[in-house]
Amino acid sequence: IEHNNTPVLFGIAGRDNMVDNDAIRHAARVMPNARLCEQPDASHAFWLERDDLRRDWWQQIDGFFADVHARFDSARKPANDNTGADAAAPQKQHNIRKGPRA
């Protein structure tokens, strides 16, 4: 688990009686790219409980993805980056037939 470099967002519901929150906290501590979001007032299904919990969870998810994307962009040039020098080069046209009489 300590060698897993995959970005992971863990969500913990403070009043959850179905999972071991301490195990989740441990995993988040030892995984190099893990983030932990704690919802102290939530039960197990905080996706479904209340609008404020769900809204906060979605904000955490959005922020997590934005941070992961920013780290990815700073680490390497994305394969679909059309802003570089190659963007001005003419693109090869492919003769693709579409439909029965194309």
C-alpha positions as CSV (number, residue, x, y, z in Angstrom):
1,I,0.0,0.0,0.0
2,E,2.9,2.4,0.7
3,H,4.1,2.0,-2.9
4,N,0.8,2.8,-4.5
5,N,1.3,6.1,-6.3
6,T,-2.2,6.3,-7.7
7,P,-4.0,9.4,-6.5
8,V,-6.8,8.3,-4.1
9,L,-9.5,10.3,-2.3
10,F,-10.8,8.7,0.8
11,G,-14.1,9.8,2.3
12,I,-14.8,9.0,6.0
13,A,-18.2,9.4,7.7
14,G,-17.6,10.2,11.4
15,R,-20.7,8.2,12.5
16,D,-20.1,5.3,10.2
17,N,-20.6,1.9,12.0
18,M,-20.0,-0.3,8.9
19,V,-16.3,0.3,8.1
20,D,-13.1,0.8,10.1
21,N,-12.3,4.5,9.8
22,D,-9.0,4.0,11.5
23,A,-7.9,1.6,8.7
24,I,-8.9,4.2,6.1
25,R,-7.0,6.9,8.0
26,H,-3.9,4.6,8.1
27,A,-4.2,3.9,4.4
28,A,-4.5,7.7,3.7
29,R,-1.4,8.4,5.9
30,V,0.9,5.8,4.2
31,M,-0.2,6.2,0.6
32,P,1.9,9.0,-1.0
33,N,-0.9,10.4,-3.2
34,A,-3.8,9.9,-0.9
35,R,-6.2,12.6,0.4
36,L,-8.7,12.2,3.2
37,C,-12.0,14.0,3.5
38,E,-13.7,13.5,6.9
39,Q,-17.5,14.2,7.3
40,P,-17.8,14.1,11.1
41,D,-21.6,14.4,11.1
42,A,-22.3,11.8,8.4
43,S,-23.3,8.2,8.6
44,H,-22.2,5.5,6.1
45,A,-24.2,6.8,3.1
46,F,-23.2,10.5,3.2
47,W,-23.8,10.6,-0.6
48,L,-27.5,10.3,0.2
49,E,-28.0,11.8,3.7
50,R,-28.1,15.6,3.4
51,D,-27.6,18.2,0.7
52,D,-24.8,20.0,2.7
53,L,-22.8,16.7,3.1
54,R,-23.2,15.8,-0.5
55,R,-22.3,19.3,-1.6
56,D,-19.1,19.3,0.5
57,W,-18.2,15.8,-0.8
58,W,-18.6,16.9,-4.4
59,Q,-16.4,20.0,-3.7
60,Q,-13.8,17.7,-2.3
61,I,-14.0,15.5,-5.4
62,D,-13.7,18.5,-7.7
63,G,-10.8,19.9,-5.8
64,F,-9.1,16.5,-5.8
65,F,-9.4,16.1,-9.6
66,A,-8.3,19.6,-10.2
67,D,-5.1,19.1,-8.1
68,V,-4.4,15.7,-9.7
69,H,-4.8,17.2,-13.2
70,A,-2.6,20.2,-12.3
71,R,0.2,17.8,-11.0
72,F,-0.1,15.7,-14.1
73,D,0.2,18.8,-16.4
74,S,3.2,20.1,-14.5
75,A,4.9,16.7,-14.6
76,R,4.5,16.0,-18.3
77,K,3.1,17.5,-21.5
78,P,-0.3,15.9,-22.1
79,A,-0.6,13.8,-25.2
80,N,-3.5,15.9,-26.5
81,D,-1.8,19.3,-26.0
82,N,-2.6,21.2,-29.3
83,T,-0.7,24.4,-28.2
84,G,2.8,23.3,-29.0
85,A,4.8,23.8,-32.2
86,D,3.2,20.8,-33.9
87,A,-0.2,22.5,-33.7
88,A,0.6,24.7,-36.6
89,A,1.8,21.8,-38.8
90,P,-0.7,20.7,-41.4
91,Q,-2.6,17.6,-40.4
92,K,-2.6,14.5,-42.7
93,Q,-6.1,14.0,-44.1
94,H,-7.5,10.5,-44.0
95,N,-9.8,9.3,-46.7
96,I,-12.6,7.8,-44.6
97,R,-15.7,6.5,-46.2
98,K,-18.9,7.2,-44.3
99,G,-22.2,5.7,-45.1
100,P,-23.2,3.3,-47.9
101,R,-22.4,5.5,-50.9
102,A,-19.6,7.7,-49.6
